[in-house]
Amino acid sequence: MYKKVAVEDGLTNVEQALQAAGYHTTAMDEKSLYNVQAVVVKGDSVDIAAEGNLRVPVVNAAGRTAEEVVEVIRDRLQ
């Protein structure tokens, strides 16, 4: 089964790096958050906790390269 990652708008480089690494990506919206294995956000300003009982890794891309984000996702989804 493939691993699907929700990516916040504006993180095109991260989205492309995830796709190159074999992940399926989707836009981050209310519906997609419940059908993904991880979420990537731009920074701390996004209130993912407000989405209820979301139980997937949330990766903050701020200060990281796209490749570093892919590595973090890989580590957390093992």
C-alpha positions as CSV (number, residue, x, y, z in Angstrom):
1,M,0.0,0.0,0.0
2,Y,1.3,3.5,-0.8
3,K,1.9,6.2,1.7
4,K,-0.1,9.4,1.3
5,V,1.1,12.7,2.8
6,A,-0.9,15.9,3.0
7,V,1.2,18.9,2.2
8,E,0.2,22.5,3.0
9,D,-0.1,24.9,0.1
10,G,3.1,26.7,-0.8
11,L,5.4,23.7,-0.2
12,T,5.8,22.7,-3.9
13,N,9.5,21.7,-3.5
14,V,8.6,19.4,-0.6
15,E,5.7,18.0,-2.5
16,Q,7.9,17.2,-5.5
17,A,10.6,15.7,-3.3
18,L,8.0,13.4,-1.6
19,Q,6.7,12.3,-5.0
20,A,10.2,11.6,-6.2
21,A,10.7,9.5,-3.1
22,G,7.6,7.4,-3.9
23,Y,5.0,9.1,-1.7
24,H,1.6,10.1,-2.9
25,T,0.7,13.7,-2.0
26,T,-2.5,15.6,-1.5
27,A,-3.5,19.1,-0.6
28,M,-4.0,19.7,3.1
29,D,-7.8,20.1,3.7
30,E,-10.2,18.9,6.3
31,K,-11.2,15.7,4.3
32,S,-7.7,14.7,3.3
33,L,-6.4,14.8,6.9
34,Y,-8.2,11.6,7.8
35,N,-6.9,9.7,4.8
36,V,-3.1,10.3,5.1
37,Q,-0.2,8.8,7.0
38,A,1.5,12.2,7.6
39,V,1.0,15.9,7.3
40,V,3.6,18.6,6.3
41,V,3.1,22.2,7.4
42,K,4.9,25.4,6.8
43,G,5.2,26.4,10.4
44,D,3.8,26.4,13.8
45,S,0.9,28.7,12.9
46,V,-1.2,25.9,11.5
47,D,-3.5,24.5,14.2
48,I,-3.7,20.8,13.3
49,A,-4.8,19.9,16.8
50,A,-8.1,21.7,16.1
51,E,-8.9,19.0,13.6
52,G,-9.9,16.7,16.5
53,N,-8.4,13.2,17.0
54,L,-5.8,13.4,14.2
55,R,-3.3,10.6,14.9
56,V,-0.6,11.0,12.3
57,P,2.8,12.6,12.4
58,V,2.9,16.4,11.7
59,V,6.1,17.6,10.2
60,N,7.1,21.3,10.4
61,A,9.0,22.2,7.2
62,A,10.2,25.5,8.5
63,G,14.0,25.6,8.4
64,R,14.3,22.3,6.6
65,T,15.2,21.4,3.1
66,A,12.8,19.4,1.0
67,E,15.2,16.4,1.4
68,E,15.3,16.8,5.2
69,V,11.5,16.7,5.3
70,V,11.4,13.5,3.2
71,E,13.9,11.9,5.7
72,V,11.8,12.9,8.7
73,I,8.7,11.5,7.0
74,R,10.6,8.3,6.2
75,D,11.8,7.9,9.8
76,R,8.3,8.6,11.3
77,L,6.5,6.2,9.0
78,Q,8.7,3.2,9.6
